[in-house]
Amino acid sequence: YATHTPYSPQPGVHTHFPQPGDEGYDDAPSFEDFGSFLEETSDRKQLTEGKKWPMTLFGSKDKDTMSKPQAAGGGDGGEGGAKASKGSGRGVGEQLASFGEASVSASRLTWVGLVGAALAHGCLIVLTRLASERFSLGPLFLLLVRSIVQLLSLAVPLHRGENPFGPEGYRLRLLCYGIAYSLSLCCAYSSLTFVSPGNGTTTWRLATTALSATLAFLLLEERLGLADGITIAAGLCGLGLVLLPTADESNSDSPTDPVVFWRGAFGWSLSALAGLWMALALVGYRSLKERVGVGTALFTVSWTGCLLAPASLVLLQEGWSWPMSAPAWGLVLGLVACSVAAFLGMTHALTRLHPALVSASQSLEIPVAMLLHLAVLPLAPTAPEVVGNVMVILSVGWLVAMKLLPSRGGGRRQREEYEEILDSPIK
């Protein structure tokens, strides 16, 4: 490297950038040119354009005709480059602090959404039971109405310019996810015909949590930490206490009717099968989190539910009855709103959390449903039910506290390691 006037090199410094008045200064690329070049050649731009999809259900996109003008891209790149050059001047401490605040804020929103989804699931259980007992509306019929109304979610991927059936190359996996989720709902709602809603829902949640942890490890190689595993195991023990039979059921000396026994066994089997399908669905969406949005997932679950719910109605020969009063329709609409809120909270959390943690947090629906049911139909719960629900509440509360209140030692250690890397001669 050569030195030129008016530049005066410092001792030991041999690098030189062209200065105003030097030869070749006008040929050097400016920050604006570099920003536009980065904008036009970056992978982010290509991936963003790859997600765009015309407003037609069938057809391919011509990438050559969808290119943007270079002038517009250059202007945006210039602004982005200027902002990046300004932002890079911040200190390490400020950057770490802002990154930590953003991460904690996102985690808080995720867990708030999960807790809200659990509350919505609890309300969903009570509303389904009220619709069945007071208005003679079958669970599968409610599932069908819920799926039909949720078809309106088609507007979300169309508004974003995405294919509602998923990106090319991932449609088969998205279809398998929708079928697994809809089969889980059909099995769970069908089991309510043979067992009590409380036992069916508890078995479904217990099987989903246990199997999602196993399948995530086998299929995605995602493991749970020791503290998370202990917390989830405590929650599963609480669900097991809720499922314990009452004293009247365990001490009955009368002979059991074979028809009643096999009906109950079939209902329990359906609940466990629903947990297996739901665990597969959670793990399946976890593998698609970078490619499929929440709106597309909701639409997939809706249209597959519209196909599988009538088939389940025909197989089980469940009665078909429409709501005949305004309170009944209000109950159905409330059920649909709760189901959409619960789905959005769970699916968004799957993009950040382990499937077993998402399912374990939804165990809070069991004590919520018990409290709401006591408010509607005051029945004294048994001692195992009370202890089990308390264990579920404590396990979910401890899980949320562990995720939102990290230890200070870990954050300090990570900061020291980061500063050590910055101070090292090899970067």
N, C-alpha and C positions, 0 to 999 in steps of 0.2 A: 504494500500500500504506500502510496506517495502522499506527501503533504503539500498543500497549496495555501497560498495567502488568500484571504486574510486569516486563515486558520492557523493557530499556534498550538502544536501538539504539546501535551504534558509529558513529563518524563515517565518513561515506561509504558506509554500508551501509543499503539501503532495503528489503531483502527481510525477510519475517517469516513464521514458521510459528506457528500457534496453540500457546500454551503452556498448561499446566495452570492453570485458573481463568479463562482468556480466554473470550470469547463465541465460540461455534462450535467449541470444542475437541472436544466430544463428537461432533460430526458428522464430524470428520475420519476418514478410513479408517485403520485400524491396519495394522501390518505383517502380521498374520495374515490380515486380510481381503484385503490386496493380494496376498499369496502364494496364497490360494485362487483369487482372480480370475485371476492369471497362470497357475495350473495348469489352470483350466477353459477358458481361451481361447487357450492356446498352441498353436502348430502341432505341437510335439513330441507333445503329448497326442493330437491328432487323427491324426498319422501312426502313433503306437503302436497306437491302437485300430484303425486301418485294416489293420494287419498281422494282427490276430487272425482266426482262421478256425475254425469249428466242426469237430468230429470227424466230418465226413461228407465223402465224396469228391466228391459233386455237390450243389450247392445254393448259395443266396445267403444272405448274412448280413443280418439286420435290424438296422441301426445304432441304431434307437430303443430296442430291447429290450436292447441291450448296454451302455447308459450306466451309469456308476458313481454311487453315492450321493454327493451333494455334501458331506455331512459328512465322509466319508472323504477326499475330495479336498481339502477345506479343511484337515484336519489335516496331510496330507502337505505341502500348500503352505505352511502356517505353518512347519513344520520346515524346509522348503527355503528359505523366505525368511529365516528366522533364520540358517541356516547361510551363506546367500549374503551377508547383511549382515555376519556375522563374518568371512567369508573376504575380503570386499572391503577390509578394513582392512590387509591385508598390503602390504608394500612392493613396489615394482616389481622390485627385484632378486630378492626371494624368489619372486615370481610367475614371472619369467623363468627362474629356476633350476629351479623345479619343472616348468615346461613343457618345458624342455630335457631334464631327466632323464627325463620320461615319453616324450618323442619318441625319445631315444636308446635307452631300454629297449625300446620297441615295435620300433624298427629292428633291434635285436639279436635279438629273438625272431623277427622275420620272416626274417632271414638265417640264423639257426640252423635254422629250419624248412626253408628252401630247401636248405641244405647237407644236412640230413637226408633231404630228398626226393631229392637227387642220389644219396646213398648207397643209398637204397631202390631207385632205378631201376637202379643198378649191380648190386645183388643180384638184381633182377628179371630182368635179362638172363641172368645165370649160371644162375638157377633154371630159366628157360625152356629154356635149352640143355641142361641136365642132364635135364630131364623129357623132352625130345625124343630125346636120345641113349641114355639108360639105361632109360627106361620106355616109349618109343615113344608118347608123348603129343603129339598135334599142337598147334601154337601156337594155332590157331583154337578147338580144343576147350578149351584152357586159358583163352582169352579168354571163352568162353561160361560156364564154371564160375565164373570170376571175376565176371562180370556178374550171375549168379544169386545168388551169395553177397552181393554188394554191394546187393542189393535190400533187405536189412535196414536200410539207411540211411533207409528210409521212416519209421522211428520218430522221427528227429530233427525233421523239419518238423511231424509230428503232435504231438510233445511240446511244441513251441513255439507251437502253434496256427496254423501257416501252411499255406497250400495247397501240397501237394507238387508240383503242376504249375505253380507260379509265381503271382505276383500277377496280377490281371486287367489286361489291357493289355500284358503282357510275356510271355505264354505262348508266342506264336508265335516270338519271339526266343529264348526259352529252349529251345524245341523245336529250332530251327535250331542252337543251340549244342550240344545233346546229339547231334544227328545228325552234326554236323561232328566232334565228339570221337570218337564211335564209329566213324565212317568212317575216321578217322585210325588208330585202333587196328587195325581190320580190314585196312587196306592194309599197315600196318607188320608185322603178324603174318603176313599172306599172303606178303609178300616174303621171309620167312625160308625159305620152301619153295624159292626159286629162287636166292638169294644167301646168303652166309655171314652168321651173326648179327652179327658185328662190323661188316661193311661195311653191312648193312642199317640197323643202329642208328645208325651214324655219319652216313650219308646223311640219315636221318630227322632227326637233331638239327641237322645243318648247314642243311638246308632250312627247318626250323622257325624257327631263330634269324634267318636272313636274311629270310625272308618275313614274320615277325611284326614286324620293324622297319619294313619297307616298308608293310605293311597298317595298322599303327598310325598311321603318318604320313598315309596316304591316307584312312582311314576315321574315325579319332579325332582327327587333327591333333595327335598327341603325338610330339614330336621327342626325339631323343637328344642329350645333350651331347657336346662334342668328345672329352672324356676317355672317356666311356662308349663312343662309337663306335670309338675307337682300340682300346680293350680288347676289344670284341666282335670287331673285325676280326682282332686277333691270335689270339683263340680259334678263329675260323673258319679261319684259316691252319693252325693246329694240327690241326684236324679234316681239312683237306685233305691234310696230310702223312700222317695215319693211313690215308687212302684210297688212297695211292699203291700201285700193284701191286708185288709182290715181284719179285726178279730172275728167278726161274724163270718167272713168268707173262709178263714183258716180253720175255724172250729166247727164248721157245719158238719153234722153227722148224716144228713140226708144224702141218699145216692144221687150222683150227678147225672143229669140227662145227657146221653151221648151227643145229641144234636147240639145242645148248649155248649158242651165241651169243645166239639169240633168247630163250631162257629167262633168261639173265643180264640181257639188256636189259629184259625184262619185270619182273624183280625190282628192278632199279635204278629203273625208272619208278614202280613201286608205292611204293618208299621215298620218292622225291621227292614223289609225290602225297600220301603220308601226312604229310609236312612241311607241305604246303599246307593240308590240312584241319586240322592241329593249330594252325597259325598263325591260321586263321580262328576256331577255337574259343577260343584265348587272347584274341584281340581281342574276340570276342563276349562272353565273360564279363567282360572289362574294362569293357565298356559297361553291363553289368548288375550291377556290384559293389554298388551302393547298394540294389538291389531284391531280389536273390536271394542266399540264404545258401549256405554251403559244403555243408551237408547236403542242401539241395534240388538243388544242382548235381550232387552225387554220385548221388542217386537218379535224376536225369534221364539221366545218362550210363549208369547201370546198366540201366534199362529199355529205352533205345534200343539198348544193346549186346546185350540179350537178343533183339532183333528182327533186328539186322544180322549178328550172328555166325553164326546158323544159315544165313542166306542166303548168306554167304560160304563156309560149309562145303559147301553144295550146289553153288555155282558152280565152286569149285575141286576138288570131289570128293575132299576130304581124308578120310582114314580116321577112323572113330569108335572110340575105344578108351577104356575106363574104367580107372582105377587099380586094380590087383589086389592091392596089398600095402600094409602100413602105412607103409613109407618113401615110397611114391608119394603116398599121401594126405597125409602130412606135408609133402612137397614142394609139393603143390598148395595146402595151407593157408598155408604160408609165402609162396608166391607171391601169394596173395590179400592177406595182411597187408602185404606190401611195396607192393603196388599201391595199397592204401588210404592208407598213410602217405605215399607219393609224391604222390598226388592231393591230399590235404589240405594238404600243404606248399606245393605249387604254387598251388592255388586261393586259399589265404589270402594268399599273396604278391601275387597279381594285384590285390588290393584296395588295395595300397600302391605297387607298382612297375610299371614299364613292361613290357609283355609280352616285349620282346626281352631285357631284363635277366633276367627269370624263365627264359626258354629258354636264355640263355647260361650261367646258373649251373648248369643241368641238364647241360651238357656235361661236368661232372665225372663223370658216370656212365661215360664211356668209359674213363678211366684206372682207375676203381674196378673196372669189369668186367674189365679186363685183368689187374689184380693178383689178383682173385679167381680168374680162369681159370688164371693161372699157379700158384696154390696147389692147384687141383684137377687140372689137366692141365699139367704143366711143359713148356712149349714156348717156345723162345727167340724173343722178338719181334725184328723187324727194326729197323735204325737209324732209318728215317723214323717208324716207330710210336713209338719211344721219344722222339724229339725232338718229335713232334706231341703226345703225351700230356703231356710236360713243359710245352709251351707252353699247353695247355689248363689245367693246374693253376695255372700262374703267372698266366694271364689271370683266372681265377675268383678266385684269392687277391687279386690287385690290385684287382679290382672290389669285393670285400667290404671290403678295407681302405679304399678311397676312400669308401665309404658309411658306414662305422662310425667313421672317424677324420677328422672334418672339420677344416679348418684353423682355427686360433685367430683369425686375422685376420678371417675372414668372420663369426664369432660376435660379435667385438667391434664390427664395423661395424654389424651389425644392432641390437645393443644401443644404440649411440650414436644411430642413427636413431630408435629407439623412444623414447629419453629426449628427443630433440629435439622429437618430436611432442607428448609430454606437457607439455613446458615452453612450448610455443607458446601464444599468447593465443587462437588459433582452434583448437578441438578438435572 
